[in-house]
Amino acid sequence: MAVTRAGVGRVDLLRKDDGAAHHPAGHGCLVRDVSFDGERFATVGYDRWAFVWSRGRADPVAVIDGGHHGPPGMAVHLAGDQLYTSFGGCVQRWSLDGSGAPTLWAEGTGFDDDLTLIRLLPASGLLLVAVRAARWGAGELCLLDPITLETVDRSSLDWTVYAADPLDERRLLLRGDRVTVEYDTVERRSIRRKIHAGQPDTRTHRYLYPHRALQVEKRTYVTREETGELAERGWLTMTDPTDGTVRHDRIETVEFTGRGDLAADGVFATPHPDAIRLWDLDAGKMLHELPPPPLLHRLWWFPDGRSLLASTYNGGLHEVPGPRPDADGRMP
């Protein structure tokens, strides 16, 4: 099925039922990580596969079987004709030169836990990988040679991080659920970190962005005492990351199905059973609702900020075009 670009509605990117067992056309499970590179993107899930996709095509342009390398990977990174995966708690480098099946060129080992983040650093030319912190102080930040995947430098990491936002040409903001680490990619060291106070809560997630601190809550309550019927609601709270000042009243909305994503222009997208909602978190108001694909799970903004990549609980991927402002710059 070819992908078309539409102004409204949703567009299927793939169907997980297509393809042979040894060469499937998509994930059959939850998608764990996505890496964008222009009009292409790579995905890994809770299975043995990694895929590279191109917007406008329903079939993957590259399929990698990581089953021989161990358990499923948590992180993936696509950079030109190079793909980095994290099967089996190691890091692999694959060549995507278009001449045939992806070729494994190198594998880096010696990590104590799963890798949660892989990024190629333009300023230094090195590959940054983050190792999961199963307990406080047990994580690592490692710098690798991007070709041989040999370790160049490593330092301890107190908390697990899973995302990286560029602050400038040399600094990255590494993010986890309850921590951010400002990292200098040239000097190869952490400059400062910020940790959310309070005890961890599996139903409360805290996201630290360069200029915003967001708390996402999911709670269950009784709707009918006589039957014990339960319902779930979600809340969003935005605070100033410097002094903790709450920017607006807590926003109540429909329960979340998974993680949302913050666009470069500050629009936050959240997944719900009945809709995809776009929020102006600084103003504390909803901007727009988009129709969700069935079994919606997670959301990622495409780099152009015009569409969302939506993953579902059965591994499907959908491109959801965002709203277009009118002539006056207002959302419909």
C-alpha positions in Angstrom: 0.0 0.0 0.0 1.5 3.3 -1.1 1.6 6.2 1.3 -0.1 9.4 0.2 0.1 12.8 1.8 -3.2 14.2 3.0 -4.2 17.4 4.6 -6.5 15.8 7.2 -7.1 12.4 8.7 -4.4 9.7 9.1 -2.2 7.8 6.7 -1.1 4.2 7.3 2.6 3.7 6.9 2.6 -0.1 7.1 0.7 -3.1 8.0 2.3 -5.6 10.3 0.6 -8.6 8.7 2.5 -8.2 5.4 5.7 -10.0 4.6 7.1 -13.4 5.3 8.2 -14.5 8.8 11.9 -14.1 7.9 11.3 -10.7 6.2 8.3 -9.0 7.8 6.9 -5.7 6.7 6.7 -4.2 10.2 6.7 -4.7 13.9 4.2 -7.0 15.5 4.6 -5.4 18.9 5.1 -2.1 20.7 7.7 0.3 19.1 10.4 1.3 21.6 12.5 3.9 19.8 12.4 6.0 16.6 15.3 7.8 14.9 14.6 10.4 12.2 17.0 11.3 9.4 15.4 13.7 6.9 12.6 11.9 5.1 13.6 8.5 6.5 13.3 7.0 10.0 14.3 3.8 11.8 12.4 1.9 14.4 13.0 -0.9 17.0 10.4 -2.7 19.1 10.0 -5.5 21.6 11.0 -8.0 18.9 14.1 -9.1 16.9 13.7 -6.6 14.1 14.9 -3.1 13.2 13.4 -1.3 10.2 14.2 1.7 8.1 11.3 3.5 6.5 10.9 6.3 4.0 7.9 8.7 4.1 5.6 8.0 1.2 6.3 4.3 1.1 4.4 1.5 2.9 7.2 -1.1 2.9 10.4 -0.7 4.8 13.5 0.2 2.7 15.7 -1.9 5.0 15.0 -4.9 7.3 17.5 -6.0 10.0 17.2 -9.3 11.9 18.8 -8.8 15.3 17.8 -12.2 16.6 21.3 -13.5 16.4 22.6 -10.7 18.6 20.5 -11.4 21.7 17.4 -9.7 23.3 15.5 -6.8 21.6 17.2 -3.4 21.6 16.0 -0.3 23.3 17.7 2.3 21.1 18.3 3.0 17.4 20.1 5.8 15.5 20.0 6.5 11.8 22.7 8.7 10.2 22.8 8.7 6.5 23.8 5.3 5.2 24.8 4.1 8.7 22.3 2.5 11.2 23.2 1.8 14.8 21.2 -0.7 16.8 21.4 -2.1 20.4 20.5 -5.7 20.2 21.7 -7.9 23.1 23.0 -5.0 25.2 25.6 -4.3 22.6 25.8 -1.7 19.8 25.9 -2.7 16.1 26.8 -0.6 13.0 25.1 -1.5 9.8 25.8 -0.2 6.3 22.7 0.8 4.2 24.4 1.5 0.9 21.4 0.4 -1.1 23.2 -2.4 -2.9 21.3 -5.1 -1.0 20.6 -6.3 2.5 22.1 -4.2 5.3 25.6 -5.3 6.1 26.9 -5.6 9.7 30.3 -3.9 9.9 31.1 -3.7 13.6 29.8 -4.5 17.0 30.7 -2.9 20.3 30.5 -4.9 23.5 31.4 -4.7 27.2 28.4 -2.8 28.6 26.9 -3.8 31.9 23.2 -3.3 30.9 20.9 -2.4 28.0 21.6 0.7 25.9 18.9 3.4 26.2 20.3 6.1 23.9 22.5 6.2 20.8 23.5 9.5 19.1 26.2 10.5 16.6 27.8 13.7 17.8 28.6 16.1 14.9 30.9 18.3 17.0 33.3 15.5 17.9 32.4 12.9 15.4 32.1 10.3 18.1 29.1 8.0 19.0 27.5 8.6 22.3 25.7 5.7 24.0 23.9 5.7 27.4 23.7 2.5 29.5 20.6 1.9 31.6 21.0 2.6 35.3 19.3 -0.4 37.0 20.1 1.3 40.3 21.4 4.7 41.3 24.9 5.3 40.0 25.0 2.1 37.9 24.5 3.8 34.5 27.2 4.9 32.0 27.8 7.4 29.3 30.2 6.0 26.7 31.9 7.6 23.7 32.7 5.2 20.9 34.6 5.4 17.6 31.7 5.5 15.1 33.5 3.2 12.7 35.1 0.5 14.9 32.7 1.0 17.9 35.7 0.8 20.2 35.3 2.7 23.5 37.1 6.1 23.6 35.8 7.4 26.9 33.3 6.4 29.6 31.8 8.1 32.7 29.3 7.1 35.3 25.6 8.0 35.1 23.3 8.1 38.1 20.0 7.9 36.3 18.7 6.4 33.1 18.4 8.8 30.1 16.6 8.0 26.9 16.5 11.2 24.8 18.9 14.0 23.7 18.1 17.6 22.7 20.8 19.8 21.2 21.3 23.1 23.2 24.0 24.5 20.8 26.8 23.2 18.5 28.6 21.4 21.4 26.1 20.9 24.2 23.4 18.2 24.6 20.5 18.0 27.1 20.2 14.3 28.0 16.7 13.5 29.4 15.2 10.8 31.5 11.9 10.6 33.4 13.2 12.4 36.5 16.6 13.9 35.4 18.4 16.0 32.9 22.1 16.0 32.3 23.8 18.9 30.3 26.7 17.3 28.4 29.6 18.9 26.7 30.3 16.8 23.6 33.7 18.4 22.9 35.1 18.3 26.5 33.4 14.9 27.0 32.0 15.6 30.4 28.7 16.4 32.2 28.4 20.1 33.0 25.4 20.0 35.3 22.3 17.9 36.1 18.9 18.5 37.5 16.8 15.9 39.4 13.1 16.1 40.2 12.4 15.8 43.9 10.0 13.2 45.3 9.6 9.5 45.1 9.3 7.7 41.8 5.7 6.9 40.7 4.9 4.5 37.9 1.8 6.5 37.0 3.5 9.9 37.1 6.1 10.9 34.5 8.2 14.0 34.6 9.9 15.4 31.5 12.5 18.0 31.6 13.0 20.1 28.4 15.4 22.9 27.8 12.9 25.6 28.8 10.0 23.6 30.3 9.4 21.0 33.0 6.3 18.8 32.4 4.6 16.4 34.8 2.2 13.9 33.2 -0.1 12.0 35.6 -2.5 9.1 35.1 -4.9 8.2 37.9 -7.8 5.8 38.4 -10.9 6.7 40.4 -14.3 5.2 41.1 -17.2 6.6 39.0 -20.0 4.5 40.5 -19.8 3.5 44.2 -22.6 0.9 43.9 -20.9 -1.1 41.1 -17.2 -0.1 41.8 -16.9 1.0 38.2 -13.5 2.6 37.5 -12.3 5.3 35.1 -9.0 6.9 34.3 -8.1 10.6 33.7 -4.9 12.3 32.8 -3.3 15.6 34.0 -0.7 17.9 32.6 1.3 20.4 34.8 3.9 22.8 33.4 6.5 24.4 35.6 9.5 26.6 35.2 12.6 24.4 35.3 14.7 27.0 37.0 12.6 27.8 40.1 9.7 25.2 39.9 7.0 27.9 39.5 3.8 26.4 38.1 2.9 28.3 34.9 -0.8 27.5 34.9 -3.5 25.4 36.6 -3.2 21.7 36.2 -4.9 20.5 32.9 -7.3 17.6 33.2 -8.0 15.5 30.1 -8.8 12.0 28.9 -6.4 9.2 30.0 -3.2 8.8 28.1 -2.4 5.7 26.1 1.4 6.3 26.1 4.1 8.9 25.8 3.5 12.2 23.9 6.1 14.4 22.2 7.0 18.1 22.3 7.6 19.9 19.0 10.3 22.5 18.4 7.7 25.2 18.4 6.4 24.2 21.9 3.3 22.2 20.8 2.9 19.1 22.9 1.0 16.1 21.4 -0.6 13.5 23.7 -2.2 10.2 22.7 -5.6 9.2 24.0 -8.2 6.5 23.1 -10.5 9.0 21.5 -8.1 11.6 19.9 -4.7 13.0 19.5 -4.6 16.3 21.4 -2.2 19.2 20.7 -1.5 21.6 23.6 0.0 25.0 24.1 1.5 24.1 27.5 2.8 27.6 28.1 -0.7 29.0 27.8 -2.3 25.9 29.4 -4.9 25.3 26.7 -5.7 22.7 24.0 -5.1 23.8 20.4 -6.5 21.0 18.3 -7.8 17.4 18.2 -6.8 14.9 15.5 -8.4 11.5 14.8 -6.3 8.7 16.3 -5.5 5.4 14.6 -7.0 2.3 16.3 -5.1 1.1 19.4 -3.0 4.2 19.6 0.1 4.0 21.8 2.9 6.6 21.3 3.6 9.7 19.3 6.7 11.4 17.8 6.8 14.6 15.8 8.4 14.4 12.4 11.4 16.8 12.1 9.4 19.2 9.9 6.8 19.6 12.7 4.0 19.2 10.3 3.0 15.5 11.0 3.1 13.0 13.8 4.3 9.4 13.7 1.9 7.3 15.7 2.6 3.8 16.9 -0.1 1.3 18.0 -0.2 -1.5 20.5 0.0 -4.1 17.7 3.0 -2.5 16.1 1.3 -0.5 13.4 2.7 2.9 12.3 0.7 5.8 11.0 1.5 9.3 9.8 -1.0 11.8 11.1 -0.9 15.2 9.4 -1.2 18.1 11.8 -3.6 21.0 11.4 -2.7 23.9 9.1 -3.1 27.5 10.3 -5.4 29.7 8.3 -4.4 33.0 6.5 -4.4 34.8 9.9 -2.1 32.2 11.5 -4.9 30.7 13.6 -5.5 27.0 14.0 -8.8 25.6 12.7 
